[in-house]
């Protein structure tokens, strides 16, 4: 900047020579280039610190959630295993007569459907093991033992006599049906 000053004597006198004073106005400290550079660097550092803090917080939250998911998954697996075991026990108990330990009518109905289908399939299949030799026995044998007058015994002596008769019959038949793992003994009761 330049400051010029001229003076005169009296109201109507001549002007004297002008005096010039040159000066420079320095910007305020917050307007300087070095302050602006410091602010930019500080802002960049603050953003970087905030970003790293946010990422670290998200990682901690992810690890916490993964641990929670693993814990809940483990709990579900334990519950699921227990439920499957209970289901299998229930399924097995629904297929076994509690009095004799023999398979019941429900099991026999299911087993016979599958066994008849398997037997028919094997009977229709060509012999793949040689001209004289068969790999599977494709015959199906069904032996029914009927207790005559069981209903009359039940009515005359109540169900206690019938309940004692069934386990004795199961014990009597046991040596004959354990010869093969494919043998099945079932109680097909039709007490009215």
C-alpha positions in Angstrom: 0.0 0.0 0.0 1.0 3.6 -0.5 0.0 6.5 1.7 0.4 10.0 0.2 0.1 13.2 2.2 0.1 16.7 0.8 -0.3 19.9 2.9 -1.1 23.6 2.2 -0.9 26.7 4.3 -4.2 28.5 4.7 -7.4 27.7 3.0 -6.3 29.1 -0.3 -2.6 28.5 -0.2 -0.6 26.4 -2.6 -0.2 22.7 -2.1 3.2 21.5 -0.9 5.0 18.5 -2.3 3.4 15.1 -1.5 5.1 12.8 0.9 4.7 9.1 0.1 4.8 6.4 2.7 4.8 2.8 1.4 3.8 0.0 3.8 2.6 -3.6 3.7 -0.4 -4.9 5.7 0.4 -8.4 6.9 -2.5 -10.9 7.0 -3.8 -12.0 10.3 -2.2 -15.2 11.7 -5.3 -17.3 10.8 -5.1 -16.0 7.2 -1.5 -17.1 6.7 -0.5 -20.0 4.4 1.3 -21.9 7.2 -1.9 -21.8 9.4 -4.0 -23.0 6.5 -1.6 -25.8 5.8 -1.7 -26.8 9.5 -5.5 -26.8 9.5 -5.6 -29.0 6.4 -3.0 -31.5 7.9 -4.9 -31.5 11.2 -8.2 -32.1 9.5 -6.7 -35.0 7.5 -5.2 -36.5 10.7 -8.5 -36.1 12.5 -10.4 -37.8 9.7 -7.8 -40.6 9.6 -8.1 -41.1 13.4 -11.9 -41.1 13.2 -11.8 -43.6 10.3 -9.5 -45.9 12.2 -11.5 -45.6 15.4 -14.7 -46.4 13.5 -13.1 -49.4 11.7 -11.7 -50.8 15.0 -15.1 -50.3 16.6 -16.8 -52.2 13.8 -14.2 -55.0 14.0 -14.9 -55.3 17.7 -18.6 -55.4 17.1 -18.2 -58.0 14.4 -16.1 -60.2 16.7 -18.7 -59.9 19.4 -21.5 -60.8 17.0 -19.5 -63.7 15.6 -19.0 -65.0 19.1 -22.6 -64.6 19.9 -23.6 -66.4 16.7 -21.2 -69.3 17.5 -22.6 -69.5 21.0 -26.2 -69.5 19.8 -25.3 -72.0 17.0 -23.7 -74.3 19.6 -26.8 -74.0 21.8 -29.0 -74.8 18.8 -26.9 -77.8 17.8 -27.1 -79.1 21.4 -30.9 -78.5 21.4 -31.2 -80.0 18.0 -29.2 -83.1 19.0 -31.3 -83.6 22.1 -34.5 -83.1 20.1 -33.4 -85.6 17.5 -32.5 -88.1 20.2 -35.9 -87.5 21.8 -37.6 -87.9 18.4 -35.7 -91.1 17.7 -36.6 -92.5 21.1 -40.2 -91.5 20.6 -40.2 -93.0 17.1 -38.7 -96.2 18.5 -41.2 -96.3 21.4 -44.1 -95.8 19.0 -42.9 -98.9 17.1 -42.3 -101.2 20.1 -44.8 -102.9 22.4 -43.8 -101.9 25.9 -45.2 -105.1 27.4 -43.2 -107.6 25.3 -40.4 -105.5 23.7 -41.6 -106.8 20.3 -42.3 -104.5 17.3 -45.9 -103.5 17.2 -48.6 -103.2 14.4 -47.4 -99.8 13.3 -43.9 -101.1 12.7 -45.2 -104.2 10.9 -47.3 -102.1 8.6 -44.3 -99.9 7.7 -41.9 -102.8 7.5 -44.2 -105.0 5.3 -44.7 -102.2 2.7 -41.0 -101.7 2.3 -40.2 -105.4 2.4 -42.8 -106.3 -0.2 -41.5 -103.6 -2.5 -37.9 -104.8 -2.0 -38.8 -108.4 -2.6 -40.8 -107.5 -5.8 -37.9 -105.5 -7.0 -35.3 -108.2 -6.4 -37.6 -110.8 -8.0 -37.9 -108.7 -11.2 -34.2 -107.9 -11.3 -32.0 -110.0 -13.6 -29.6 -112.3 -12.0 -26.2 -110.5 -11.9 -24.2 -112.9 -9.9 -24.0 -115.8 -12.2 -26.2 -118.5 -13.8 -26.6 -120.6 -10.7 -25.9 -118.4 -7.8 -28.2 -115.7 -6.3 -26.8 -112.9 -4.1 -30.0 -112.2 -2.3 -32.7 -114.5 -1.0 -35.8 -113.0 -2.7 -38.4 -115.1 -0.9 -40.6 -113.6 1.7 -42.0 -115.7 4.5 -44.6 -114.5 6.9 -45.5 -116.6 9.9 -48.6 -115.7 11.9 -49.2 -117.2 15.3 -52.8 -116.7 16.4 -53.8 -117.1 20.1 -57.1 -118.7 20.0 -59.8 -117.3 22.3 -57.6 -114.5 23.6 -60.6 -112.2 23.7 -62.5 -114.7 25.8 -59.5 -115.1 28.1 -59.3 -111.3 28.4 -63.0 -110.9 29.2 -63.0 -113.8 31.7 -59.7 -113.1 33.5 -59.3 -109.4 32.7 -56.4 -108.0 30.9 -53.8 -109.2 33.5 -53.9 -112.7 32.0 -53.5 -111.3 28.5 -50.6 -109.1 29.7 -48.9 -112.1 31.2 -49.5 -114.3 28.1 -47.8 -111.9 25.6 -44.3 -111.7 27.2 -44.4 -115.5 27.6 -45.1 -116.0 23.9 -42.3 -113.5 23.0 -39.9 -115.5 25.2 -41.1 -118.7 23.6 -40.6 -117.4 20.0 -37.2 -115.7 20.7 -34.9 -118.6 19.7 -36.6 -118.8 16.3 -36.4 -115.2 15.2 -32.9 -114.2 16.2 -31.2 -116.4 13.6 -31.0 -113.6 11.1 -30.8 -109.8 11.3 -33.5 -109.6 8.7 -36.0 -111.6 10.8 -38.7 -109.5 12.5 -41.1 -110.5 15.2 -44.0 -108.3 15.7 -47.1 -108.3 18.0 -50.2 -107.7 15.8 -52.8 -107.5 18.5 -56.5 -107.2 17.7 -58.0 -107.3 21.1 -61.6 -105.9 21.0 
